[in-house]
Amino acid sequence: MALQVRHRPVGVARRWRLAVGVVAACNALAAFGGAIGLVSGGLTLGELTDRLPWGSTVLAGLALALLVCAPQSALAVLAFRRSSAAAAASVLVGALLVLWILLEVVLLHVLAGLQVTYLLVGLVQVGLGVLLGQHDAGDVRARFTSS
């Protein structure tokens, strides 16, 4: 048996990691803006406010900040810092976003275009995490082959 070293192109993983980071950063900014709008009263939900738990846009804004903005921000940091955890975190955070949207639909009894968009974004994040994981198993892979 001989040790064969196979080099993987570094640029491919870099591109997937950049995509993960950019999508997460954009989601974090959007969630932060939504959370500030809900907490401050600058963003109103009209009659949907009554369907929120305790009818509180402040709690909805805090939940948005904690369950969407914070994980998306952490994912962006992991991706931009080239952490090996970015791939798994992208899958987890994308799945969390999908669950958040499904929870919104159940609580509000409304399916809007923005929810469909973010449901798709969450699925994209899961896919990006899988792709990053496939290309980021290290820049050099060693395997044994028989010669």
Summary of the structure (lengths in Angstrom):
residues: 147
radius of gyration: 19.3
end to end distance: 5.8
largest distance: 71.7
contacts: 444
relative contact order: 0.20
helix: 75%
strand: 8%
